Amino acid sequence: MGELFREIEYVEEALRRYLNVIKQPSIEIEEVPLEEALHRILAEDITANIDIPPFDRAAMDGYAVRAEDTFGASENNPIELKVIGESKIGDPFDGEVNENEAVKIDTGAEVPHGANAVIPIEYVEEEKDIIKVYKQVAPFDNIGKRGEDIKRGMLLLKNGTELKPWDLALIKSIGLKQVKVYRKLRVGVFSTGNELIDDATDVTKLRGKIIDTNRTMIKTLLKELNCVIIDYGIISDEIDEIKNAIKKARSETDILITIGGTSVGERDFLHKAINETGTPGVIIRGITASPGRPLVLSLIDEFPIISLPGYPVATFVDFMEFAIPVIEFLQRKRGYRVPNKVRAKLVRRVSSKPGVRHYVRVKLTKKDTELLAEPIRITGSGVLSSVVKADGFLIIPEDKEGYEAGEEVEIILLRNRIGVWE
């Protein structure tokens, strides 16, 4: 058994150790229009400079009144008020409501000075410039108060927030047209392997060669993380070429992700190339994941390198567990990622080896109101189609020996819809 498998580390411990030794790079701040800020990382705290709404406004159609003028009103004892004007959205009433006066008002319109309540239109009978009020209201009934949503000086968004559509809407509500964000993280990517090619005119005639699908998968995953990708292509299994590619990436990017060459074969030179390029070199070599065991995590001075295995399912699992949290740390994202999960009943037993963290691909089906999880039988780490046909992963921790049929389990979703294959 090779050296890699003698020193494997638990998945969560390996990630914790690596995050403890890497540092966030110096990232420039840029100002961009709100329409271009979606999924960017906020580089400043946003504080409200105004109240929202900026005035008291009607919560429904009716009449703005002094609440005390309606006290005692009922169906048997209506109170009459004089209508002195109208307050419309965008065209507020310019005067003041005095004793026994009312102003007709639209939902959302500004409540005129002197009024402190809105009587709904259904409790009023209109007669030219007089209304009969059949129900009393209390002060501030049916009024949205100034600053009810946002108060001047309130902290709206914190530095490090990934901006979502509703965040941008909130920023615009206080009158800002641009926002300060960190520049996008630059991520270098290359694959290693003499057997790899990027394309083929006739895949049926390939002998000894494999199309490099992993790099396509990783680059598109990086796009979902809003990174700038610098693709160094396919690097041959020659230690000097690997070292040159690492040095180039180190000068041009914030982090490097490599694919392949992480195992213990005679042509797996990656860890040697890293250790010969700089210090401290390899930090982690081998984890308890299945698939995904031959992962390498390295550091050259302060430049992080994540080296993923060459088998596609293992590549994906390790990217999900390690590359995503590391990249989000380097991006300065605030908070903690929570995977999209559902609970489902397992239709058959799945076993696992103690001390190994298993990632079981499952297909989900819906029966009445219940979700059922069926493990996909073809589970090799090189079988990418098993991920495509899966709806999610069932993760079996290192300290558990599988799950029984009928047991309710937690599934990490790969898609936001199930039943695609039904």
Buried (B, 14 or more C-beta within 10 A) or exposed (E): EEEBEEEBBBBBEBBEBBBEEBEEBEBEEBEBEBEEBBEBBBBBEBEBEBBBBEBBBBBBBBBBBBBEBBEEBEEEEBBBBEBBBBBEEEEBBEBEBEEEBBBBBBBBBBBBEBBBBBBBBEBBEEEEEEBBBBBBBEEBBBBBBBBBBBEBEBEBBEBBBBBEEEBBEBBEBBEEEBBBBBBBBBBBBBBBBEBBEEEEEEEEEEEEBBEBBBBEBBBEBBEEBBBBBBBBEBBBBBBEBBBBBBBBBBEEBBBBBBBBBBBBEEBBBBBBBBBBBBEEBBBBBBBBBBBBBBBBBBBBEEBBBBBBBBBBBBBBBBBBBBBBBBBBBBBBBBEEEEEEEBEBBBBEEBEBEEEBBBBBBBBBBEEEEEBBBBBBEEBEBBBBEBBEBBBBBBBBEBEEEBBEEEEEBBBBBBEEEBEEEE
